């Protein structure tokens, strides 16, 4: 019976860890866009013009 509780506890801890990691990633991403110089998406995704021609 102890082994079952340890297994269930491990599963619950793993699930909680996944949700915690996702929340931290979202917070880091949101903080990064506020503190750094922001570039709008069209500028970031624009291809360089005139290179290699």
N, C-alpha and C positions, 0 to 999 in steps of 0.2 A: 504494500500500500504506500510506503514511503517513496518508492520509485515512481509511482504514478503521480504523486503530488509534485515531485521534483520535475518530472517531465512537463506537467501542466504549467508549473511556475516558469519553467524555461521558455515555453511557448509564449506565455503572456509577457514575459520580459522582452522577448524578441519582437513581438508585435508593438509593444510600447516603444522600443528602441527605434523601430522603423518610423513610427509617427513622430517621434522626437527629432530624428534626423531630418525628416521632411520639413518640419516646422522651423528648425534651425536654418536649413537651406533657403527657405522662403524669406526669413528675416535677414539673412546675409545678403541675398539678392536685392531686397528692398533697400537695405542700408547702403549697398554699394552704389545704386543708381542715384541716391541723394547726395552722397559725399563726394563722388567723383564727377569729373566733367562729363556731362551727358551729351551723347550724340544721337540724333534722332535715327530711327531705323532705316530710313531711305539713304542717309549718308553712310551709315555703317555697312549696308549691303551693296552700295554702289560699286560697280566694277571700275578699275582704273582705266582711264581713257588714254589712248595713244602709246601705250607701252608695247614694245615688240613689233611695231609696224614700221 
